[in-house]
């Protein structure tokens, strides 16, 4: 199972990859590359992937409804549906909706946590409350998800308003890619933050998929 990934599609319209599997992974578009990499590496031909637009993260209040709509559209075709979202700013609404709909979802507050491992991330929370995190996806999509939505491309003076209380940028790398690391360093410099690269791999995302 493979697909040519278009970053604009993942951000704005989503992605569907099917191979007549028995399990549907209903995922955030920000996880598409990582999920497809894990499916290909492990030969999980029993899994299909349907991604919702990653841009929903800019409107977390809309995530639960979007997940439910996608679930209702696809669930009759599959033996099982697993939701590849963490809480993602929904304030528990997504978890409550999944419980009502009778489907399971990823554990954790957000992707930064489950990529690092929820237990490890929680253990570092007190000492890293002033850290700003980026994943591979967010490094690639930094302008679309950070610079432009916050107006920093038009009003760079807002940087101190948004990021004045942050002290460092932590790049959680899912893969070893020097080009992504260099871009993440540029992001840190743009935000005037110290830089730390932390290789996480796929963390609890891989663990959850292996359980399926």
N, C-alpha and C positions, 0 to 999 in steps of 0.2 A: 504494500500500500504506500503510495507516495503521491505528492501533489506539488505543482509549482506554486509557490506562495507569493502572492502579491501583497506588499505591505499596505497599500491603500485598501484592498479588499478586506484584509484582516482588521483594519482599523475601523472602516466605515460600513462594510456590508457582510462580513463574516465569510465562512468557508464550510463546504460540505464535502467529505471524502467517504465514499461507500465501497464496500467489497462484500456485501451480503453477510455481514457479521451478525452475531447474536446479541452483542452488547453495544449500546450507543453511548458514546462519551459526549456529553453536552457541555461544551467548554467555552471559556472566554477566549476571544481571538488572540489575546496576548500570549496564550499558551500553545498556539497551533504548532509552531516549529518544534517545540520541545515534545509535545505529545506525538507528533508524527515521527520524530527521531526515535522515541522509545518504542513505538509500534514497529517501525522498520527493524530496529536493532534486535528486538525480541521475537519477531515473527508472529505478532499477535493478530492473526488474520480473523479472529472472532470479534474484533473491535472495529466499529466505524466511528468517525469523528464528525461532529457538527459544531461549528463555532459561531457564537454570536459576536457582533461587532465589538472590538476592544474599546471603542470610544464610549461605550456605555459606562466605563469607569468615571467619566466626567459627569455622569448622571446616575449615581448609585441607587437613587430612589426608583429608577426604572428597571433595575436588573431583575428583581423578583418576577415582575409581570412578563418580561421578555423571556425568562427561563421557562415560566409556565406555558407561554404560548408555543415555544419551540417543543416543549415536552408533549403537549397535547397534539401537536402536528405529527410527531414521530413515534410516540411510545407504542402504538399498536403494531408496529413493524418489528419490535425487538422484545427479547425475553427480559432484558434488564436495561435500565437507563441509569447512568451515573453522572452526577453533575460536577464538572470540574471548575468550580468556583469555590473560593473561601468566602468569608463574610463580605469582604470587599466593600466595606462602608455602608452596608445595608442595615446596620444596627440590629442584626438578628432576624430581620424580615425574611431574608432568603432561606435561612435555616428553618424558620417556622413554615414557610411555604412548601419547602421540600418535604417536611414532616407531614403536612396535610396531604400532599400529593403522593406520599408513599415512596419517595426515592431518596437515595443516599447522596451525600456530597462530600467534598474534601473537608478535612478539619483544618481549623486555623483562622486567624483574623484576616490574612491577606497573603499574596504570593510571596512577599519578602520573608514571611514567617515560614511557609511550608517549603520554600526552596532551601532555606538554611536548615530546616528541621524545626518543627514547632517548639520542641523542648529546648533546643539550643537557643533559638531566638528569644524565647521567654526568659532564659537565664541571663541574657545580655541586656534586657530591656532597660534596667535602671541605669546602666553605664552608657547606653547608647540612645538616650532620649533626645539627643540633639543631632542625630545622624539622619541624613537624607539618603534614601536607597534607590538604586537603579538596577533593573534586571537587564538581560540581553535585549529583550524586546524594547524596553524603555530607553536604552542607549540608542538603538536604531531609530526610535520614534520620539526622540527627545524634543524636537521642534514641535511635533504634532501634539504632544501631551503635556509639555512644560512651557516651552518658550512662547508659542503663539497663544494658547489658552490664557496664560497669565499676562499677556500683553508685553512681555519682556523684549520682543522684537521691535516694538514701537516705543516703549517707555522703559529703557534699561535701568532707570533710576528706581524702579519698583523692586529691584533685586533685594535691596536692604529691607524693604517692607515685608517681603515674603520669606526671605532666607536669613535675615539678620540674626536669628536665634539658633540657626544651625551652625555646627562647627566642622562637620566633615561630610563628604559624599562617600558612601560605601557602594561599590559596584559589586553586586553578587553575580558572578560569572557562571553561566550554565555550561559554556564550552570555552575551550582555549582558543581565542582568536585575537591576535595582536592588534588587528585593526579596530576591533570593538573596544579593547582596552585603551588604545590611543584616543578613541572618540570619547570614552568615559572620562579620561583625564581632561579632555577639552571641556566637557560638561562641568567638571569640578572647577576648572579655572574660570569658566564663564560665570559660575555662581559664587566665586571667590571662597571656595571651601577646600579644606584639606582633602586629600584623596586616599582611599584605601580600596584595593582590589581583594576580593574574597571569593575563591573558587568554591561554589556550592554544589555544582552538578545539578541534578534534578531533585534532590532532597526527598521530601515526603510525597511529592508528586509521583515519583517512580515507585515508592513503596506502596502507595494507594493503588496504582495500576497493576502492580504485581499481585496484589490480593484479589483482583478480579479474574 
